[in-house]
Amino acid sequence: MPKKLHYTIAIVGAGSAGLSVAARLLRESKALHGSVVLLDPQTKHYYQPLWTLVGGGVVSKETTERSQQSLIPKGADWIQEAVEEFNPEVNRFVTKPGTVIQYEVLVVAAGIQVDWERIKGLKECIGRDGVCSNYDYRYVDSTWKSIRQFRGGNAIFTQPNSPIKCGGAPQKIMYLADDAFRQAGIRSKSNIIFASGNASIFAVPKYAAALNRVIERKDIATKYQLDLISIDSVRKEAVFEHVVTKDRETLQYDMIHVVPPMSSPDFIRNSPLAGAAGWAEVDKHTLQHVRFKNVFALGDCSNLPTSKTGAAIRKQAPVAVQNIISLLAGQPLAARYDGYTSCPLVTGYNRLILAEFDYDLTPQETFPFDQSKERYSMYMLKKNLLPKMYWHGMLKGRM
């Protein structure tokens, strides 16, 4: 017989969003201790924003890893199972092993699905022969290996025409590779190409202007609205498709950093919680589901029209928690999220542009200076301070 359990609050996903919400709820209300459950099958938790610097040879990947158990907040249960099916009409869901969870409030924070298989030939060659990616703990070391072993030719850096976690990451590693090639004395033999499915380098005009100056200074070739669709690792050929015309273009590579397409997790996309595009469909200000009022969603799995970053989650989590507490108390949902997100854009070793903006793509800068300028201080913020804020502040519900 399947287990049947009941919780006041069930949180699906123990990543950045799920842990932040759980920790905040338990700090806000002692009454919730023992009544909150986190569902997540993963045994490890990763601080993924540092993977750019791992791929650039600056830090080791081991520094980005913690055990999941060590991060579960006191007062919460953790069920190490994946969700199979949501039944929001009757306030329950079922896990793959068959456990039935009944809830009063559901929080969906399940992250994003990485679809490696959507690029033909990629799974067969990722992590070897110059094909690398920073988007997986298993392969991130291959990026620095590829950069070190590169001796000239075409170095291609891709970005898909799909929502991805940290939309700036595909170009950050390119800027670090450019610096590394210069330090190795091979930049004059190298042709760096940024092949992106997007229409421009960045969505916010202020930061796009600054990044275009970086691209010009570094002599990087840009090819926009091109999606990588297949790789032939024997012939070292990458095939791209134009997102509008569907015309195809084949490029030779000596090294290629691939950012795979991403999508809403299947168990969300195929559920009543999904909107037309497959994401958990919530009000963009309150984070409450548009059809099921005792359901909230935040982070990468939601349809919130902002960049999918940990910085966005840091601003979303307090809103979700305050509105959940209000809902349980029968009060109006007063907390509102304005779409704030941040993208620390590494533009080279010891240089960074700190982009911060809201739903309207209006800069919302923290510091009393022009953050579109490359700065050493902002690079050190990303490398040293932000990881500490993440592990000891955000995941503990303190910030």
C-alpha positions as CSV (number, residue, x, y, z in Angstrom):
1,M,0.0,0.0,0.0
2,P,1.3,3.5,-0.8
3,K,2.2,5.8,2.1
4,K,-0.2,8.7,2.7
5,L,1.1,11.8,4.4
6,H,-0.3,15.2,5.2
7,Y,1.6,18.4,5.6
8,T,0.6,22.1,6.0
9,I,3.1,23.1,3.4
10,A,4.7,20.8,0.8
11,I,7.6,22.2,-1.2
12,V,8.6,20.4,-4.4
13,G,12.3,20.9,-5.0
14,A,15.1,21.5,-2.6
15,G,17.2,23.8,-4.7
16,S,17.8,27.5,-4.2
17,A,14.1,28.4,-4.2
18,G,12.8,25.4,-2.2
19,L,15.4,25.7,0.6
20,S,15.0,29.5,0.8
21,V,11.3,29.3,1.2
22,A,11.4,26.4,3.7
23,A,14.0,28.2,5.9
24,R,12.1,31.5,5.8
25,L,8.8,29.9,6.7
26,L,10.3,28.0,9.6
27,R,12.0,31.2,10.9
28,E,8.8,33.2,10.6
29,S,6.5,30.6,12.3
30,K,7.4,28.1,15.0
31,A,3.9,26.7,14.5
32,L,5.0,25.3,11.2
33,H,7.8,23.2,12.6
34,G,7.1,19.6,11.7
35,S,4.4,20.7,9.2
36,V,6.8,21.5,6.2
37,V,8.1,18.9,3.8
38,L,10.6,19.2,1.0
39,L,10.5,16.7,-1.9
40,D,13.7,16.2,-3.8
41,P,15.5,13.0,-5.0
42,Q,19.0,14.7,-5.2
43,T,21.7,13.9,-2.6
44,K,23.9,16.8,-3.7
45,H,23.3,20.5,-3.9
46,Y,25.5,22.8,-6.1
47,Y,26.2,26.5,-6.2
48,Q,26.0,26.7,-9.9
49,P,26.9,30.4,-10.4
50,L,30.5,29.5,-9.7
51,W,30.7,27.0,-12.5
52,T,31.7,29.8,-14.9
53,L,34.8,30.3,-12.8
54,V,35.4,26.5,-12.6
55,G,35.3,26.3,-16.4
56,G,37.7,29.2,-16.5
57,G,40.2,27.5,-14.2
58,V,39.7,29.9,-11.3
59,V,38.1,27.6,-8.6
60,S,37.7,23.9,-8.2
61,K,34.3,22.3,-8.8
62,E,34.4,20.6,-5.4
63,T,34.0,24.0,-3.7
64,T,30.5,24.3,-5.3
65,E,29.2,21.1,-3.7
66,R,27.3,20.4,-0.5
67,S,25.3,17.4,0.7
68,Q,21.6,18.0,0.4
69,Q,21.0,16.6,3.9
70,S,23.2,19.3,5.5
71,L,21.0,22.1,4.0
72,I,17.6,20.9,5.0
73,P,16.4,23.4,7.6
74,K,15.6,22.2,11.1
75,G,11.9,21.7,11.5
76,A,11.4,20.4,7.9
77,D,11.1,16.9,6.7
78,W,12.8,15.7,3.6
79,I,11.4,13.0,1.4
80,Q,14.0,11.9,-1.1
81,E,11.6,11.1,-3.9
82,A,10.6,12.6,-7.3
83,V,7.1,13.8,-8.1
84,E,5.2,11.7,-10.6
85,E,1.8,13.5,-10.7
86,F,0.1,16.6,-9.4
87,N,-3.6,16.5,-8.4
88,P,-4.2,20.2,-7.4
89,E,-7.9,19.8,-7.6
90,V,-7.8,17.6,-4.5
91,N,-4.7,19.2,-2.9
92,R,-2.3,16.2,-3.3
93,F,0.5,14.8,-5.4
94,V,2.0,11.4,-5.9
95,T,5.7,10.5,-6.0
96,K,7.3,8.0,-8.3
97,P,7.6,5.3,-5.5
98,G,3.8,5.9,-4.8
99,T,3.9,8.1,-1.7
100,V,0.8,10.3,-1.6
101,I,1.3,13.8,-0.1
102,Q,-1.8,15.8,1.0
103,Y,-1.2,19.5,1.6
104,E,-2.8,22.7,2.5
105,V,-0.3,24.8,0.5
106,L,1.9,23.6,-2.3
107,V,5.1,25.4,-3.3
108,V,6.5,24.4,-6.7
109,A,10.2,25.1,-6.9
110,A,11.5,22.3,-9.1
111,G,14.0,24.1,-11.2
112,I,14.6,23.7,-14.9
113,Q,15.1,20.6,-17.1
114,V,18.3,20.4,-19.2
115,D,17.6,18.8,-22.5
116,W,20.9,17.5,-23.7
117,E,19.3,15.0,-26.1
118,R,17.7,17.8,-28.2
119,I,21.1,18.5,-29.8
120,K,21.8,15.5,-32.1
121,G,25.1,13.9,-31.3
122,L,25.8,15.9,-28.2
123,K,25.4,13.2,-25.6
124,E,27.9,11.0,-27.4
125,C,30.7,13.6,-27.3
126,I,30.0,16.0,-24.4
127,G,33.0,16.3,-22.2
128,R,35.7,15.2,-24.7
129,D,37.4,16.1,-27.9
130,G,36.9,19.8,-27.4
131,V,33.2,19.6,-26.8
132,C,32.5,21.0,-23.3
133,S,29.9,22.7,-21.1
134,N,29.7,24.5,-17.8
135,Y,26.0,23.5,-17.4
136,D,26.7,20.2,-15.6
137,Y,28.9,19.2,-12.6
138,R,30.0,16.1,-14.6
139,Y,31.3,18.1,-17.5
140,V,32.4,21.5,-16.1
141,D,36.0,20.3,-15.8
142,S,36.1,19.6,-19.5
143,T,35.7,23.3,-20.2
144,W,39.0,24.3,-18.6
145,K,40.7,21.2,-20.2
146,S,39.4,22.3,-23.6
147,I,40.6,25.9,-23.1
148,R,44.1,24.7,-21.9
149,Q,44.4,22.3,-24.8
150,F,43.2,24.7,-27.5
151,R,46.0,25.6,-29.9
152,G,44.1,27.9,-32.3
153,G,41.3,27.6,-34.9
154,N,37.6,28.1,-34.3
155,A,36.4,28.3,-30.7
156,I,32.6,28.4,-30.7
157,F,30.4,29.4,-27.8
158,T,26.6,28.7,-28.1
159,Q,23.4,29.9,-26.5
160,P,20.0,28.3,-27.3
161,N,16.8,30.1,-28.1
162,S,15.1,28.8,-25.0
163,P,14.9,30.0,-21.4
164,I,18.0,28.9,-19.6
165,K,19.4,29.3,-16.1
166,C,21.6,32.4,-15.9
167,G,21.2,33.8,-19.4
168,G,24.5,35.6,-19.2
169,A,26.6,32.4,-18.5
170,P,27.1,31.4,-22.2
171,Q,29.0,34.6,-22.9
172,K,30.9,34.8,-19.6
173,I,33.0,31.7,-20.3
174,M,33.8,33.1,-23.8
175,Y,35.3,36.2,-22.3
176,L,37.4,34.1,-19.9
177,A,38.6,31.9,-22.8
178,D,39.6,35.0,-24.8
179,D,41.8,36.1,-21.8
180,A,43.2,32.6,-21.5
181,F,44.1,32.4,-25.2
182,R,45.8,35.8,-25.0
183,Q,47.8,34.6,-21.9
184,A,48.8,31.5,-23.8
185,G,49.9,33.5,-26.8
186,I,47.5,31.9,-29.2
187,R,44.8,34.5,-29.6
188,S,46.2,35.6,-33.0
189,K,45.6,32.0,-34.2
190,S,42.1,31.9,-32.8
191,N,38.7,32.8,-34.2
192,I,36.1,33.2,-31.3
193,I,32.5,32.9,-32.4
194,F,29.4,33.6,-30.3
195,A,26.5,31.7,-31.9
196,S,23.3,32.7,-30.0
197,G,19.6,31.9,-30.7
198,N,18.8,35.3,-29.3
199,A,18.5,38.5,-31.3
200,S,21.2,40.4,-29.4
201,I,23.9,40.1,-26.8
202,F,21.7,41.1,-23.8
203,A,18.1,42.2,-23.3
204,V,18.8,45.4,-21.2
205,P,20.0,48.2,-23.5
206,K,22.4,49.8,-21.0
207,Y,24.2,46.5,-20.4
208,A,24.0,45.4,-24.0
209,A,25.9,48.6,-25.1
210,A,28.6,47.8,-22.6
211,L,28.9,44.2,-23.7
212,N,29.0,45.1,-27.3
213,R,32.0,47.2,-26.5
214,V,33.6,44.2,-24.8
215,I,32.9,42.1,-27.9
216,E,34.5,44.7,-30.2
217,R,37.5,45.1,-28.0
218,K,38.0,41.3,-27.9
219,D,37.4,40.9,-31.6
220,I,34.7,38.3,-31.2
221,A,32.5,37.3,-34.1
222,T,28.7,37.2,-33.3
223,K,26.1,35.2,-35.1
224,Y,22.6,35.8,-33.7
225,Q,19.3,33.9,-34.1
226,L,21.2,30.7,-34.6
227,D,20.4,27.5,-32.6
228,L,22.8,24.6,-32.4
229,I,20.9,21.5,-33.6
230,S,23.6,18.9,-34.1
231,I,27.3,18.0,-33.6
232,D,29.5,15.7,-35.6
233,S,32.5,15.1,-33.3
234,V,34.3,13.0,-35.9
235,R,34.2,15.8,-38.6
236,K,34.2,18.5,-35.9
237,E,31.2,20.2,-37.4
238,A,28.4,22.0,-35.7
239,V,25.1,22.5,-37.5
240,F,23.0,25.6,-36.6
241,E,19.5,26.5,-37.6
242,H,18.2,30.1,-37.9
243,V,15.3,30.5,-35.5
244,V,13.2,32.5,-38.0
245,T,14.1,31.4,-41.5
246,K,15.1,27.8,-40.5
247,D,18.1,28.0,-42.9
248,R,21.0,25.9,-41.7
249,E,24.7,26.8,-41.4
250,T,27.5,24.4,-40.7
251,L,30.6,25.6,-38.8
252,Q,33.9,23.9,-38.2
253,Y,35.1,23.9,-34.6
254,D,38.3,23.1,-32.8
255,M,36.6,23.8,-29.5
256,I,32.9,24.3,-28.8
257,H,31.3,25.3,-25.5
258,V,27.7,24.1,-25.7
259,V,24.7,25.4,-23.7
260,P,21.9,22.9,-24.1
261,P,18.3,23.8,-24.6
262,M,16.2,23.8,-21.4
263,S,12.5,23.5,-20.6
264,S,10.0,23.1,-17.8
265,P,10.3,19.7,-16.0
266,D,8.1,17.1,-17.7
267,F,6.1,16.4,-14.5
268,I,5.1,20.1,-14.4
269,R,4.6,20.6,-18.1
270,N,2.2,17.6,-18.2
271,S,0.2,18.7,-15.2
272,P,-2.8,21.0,-14.5
273,L,-0.3,23.5,-13.0
274,A,1.2,24.3,-16.4
275,G,0.4,27.2,-18.7
276,A,0.5,27.1,-22.5
277,A,4.4,27.2,-22.5
278,G,4.7,24.4,-19.9
279,W,5.8,26.4,-16.9
280,A,4.0,26.6,-13.6
281,E,1.5,29.5,-14.2
282,V,1.5,32.1,-11.5
283,D,0.7,35.8,-11.0
284,K,3.9,37.6,-11.7
285,H,3.6,39.8,-8.6
286,T,2.2,37.6,-5.9
287,L,3.6,34.2,-7.2
288,Q,0.2,32.6,-6.5
289,H,-1.1,30.2,-9.1
290,V,-3.6,31.7,-11.4
291,R,-6.1,28.8,-11.0
292,F,-5.2,27.0,-7.8
293,K,-5.1,29.6,-5.0
294,N,-3.2,27.4,-2.5
295,V,-0.4,26.8,-4.9
296,F,2.7,29.0,-5.3
297,A,5.6,28.7,-7.7
298,L,8.9,30.5,-8.0
299,G,12.4,30.1,-9.5
300,D,13.3,28.5,-12.8
301,C,10.2,26.3,-13.1
302,S,7.8,29.2,-13.0
303,N,6.5,31.3,-15.9
304,L,7.7,34.6,-14.3
305,P,8.9,36.8,-17.2
306,T,12.4,37.5,-15.8
307,S,15.8,35.9,-16.0
308,K,16.2,32.6,-14.3
309,T,18.9,33.4,-11.7
310,G,19.6,32.8,-8.0
311,A,19.4,36.5,-7.5
312,A,15.9,36.6,-8.7
313,I,15.0,33.8,-6.3
314,R,16.5,35.7,-3.4
315,K,13.9,38.4,-4.1
316,Q,11.0,36.0,-4.9
317,A,11.4,33.9,-1.8
318,P,10.4,36.6,0.8
319,V,7.3,37.5,-1.4
320,A,6.2,33.8,-1.6
321,V,6.7,33.3,2.2
322,Q,4.8,36.4,3.2
323,N,1.9,35.6,0.8
324,I,1.8,32.0,2.0
325,I,1.5,33.2,5.6
326,S,-1.2,35.6,4.6
327,L,-3.1,32.9,2.8
328,L,-3.0,30.6,5.9
329,A,-4.2,33.5,8.0
330,G,-7.1,34.3,5.6
331,Q,-5.6,37.7,4.8
332,P,-5.0,39.4,1.4
333,L,-1.8,38.7,-0.4
334,A,0.1,42.0,0.0
335,A,3.7,41.1,-0.8
336,R,4.7,41.9,-4.4
337,Y,7.7,40.9,-6.6
338,D,8.8,43.5,-9.2
339,G,10.8,41.1,-11.4
340,Y,14.2,42.0,-10.0
341,T,17.0,39.8,-11.2
342,S,20.7,40.1,-11.4
343,C,23.4,38.8,-13.7
344,P,27.0,39.2,-12.7
345,L,28.6,39.3,-16.2
346,V,32.2,38.2,-16.0
347,T,34.0,39.9,-18.9
348,G,37.5,38.5,-18.2
349,Y,39.8,37.5,-15.4
350,N,39.3,40.1,-12.6
351,R,36.6,42.1,-14.5
352,L,32.8,42.0,-14.2
353,I,29.7,44.0,-15.2
354,L,26.9,43.7,-12.5
355,A,23.6,43.8,-14.3
356,E,20.5,44.3,-12.1
357,F,17.1,45.0,-13.6
358,D,13.3,44.5,-13.2
359,Y,10.4,43.3,-15.3
360,D,10.5,46.4,-17.4
361,L,14.3,45.9,-18.1
362,T,14.9,49.0,-16.1
363,P,18.3,48.9,-14.2
364,Q,17.8,48.5,-10.5
365,E,21.4,48.9,-9.3
366,T,22.6,48.3,-5.8
367,F,25.8,50.3,-5.7
368,P,26.3,54.1,-6.0
369,F,28.2,53.9,-9.3
370,D,27.6,52.9,-12.9
371,Q,27.5,49.1,-12.8
372,S,27.7,48.8,-16.6
373,K,31.4,49.5,-16.3
374,E,33.8,46.5,-15.8
375,R,35.2,46.5,-12.3
376,Y,37.6,44.3,-10.3
377,S,35.5,44.9,-7.1
378,M,32.4,43.4,-8.7
379,Y,34.5,40.4,-9.9
380,M,35.6,39.8,-6.3
381,L,32.0,40.2,-5.1
382,K,31.0,37.3,-7.4
383,K,34.1,35.1,-6.6
384,N,34.3,35.5,-2.9
385,L,31.2,37.2,-1.3
386,L,28.2,35.9,-3.2
387,P,29.0,32.2,-2.5
388,K,29.1,33.0,1.3
389,M,25.8,35.0,1.0
390,Y,24.3,32.0,-0.7
391,W,25.3,29.2,1.7
392,H,25.1,31.2,5.0
393,G,22.4,33.8,4.2
394,M,20.0,32.9,1.4
395,L,19.6,29.2,2.1
396,K,19.3,29.8,5.8
397,G,16.4,32.2,5.3
398,R,18.4,35.2,6.5
399,M,18.4,37.3,3.3
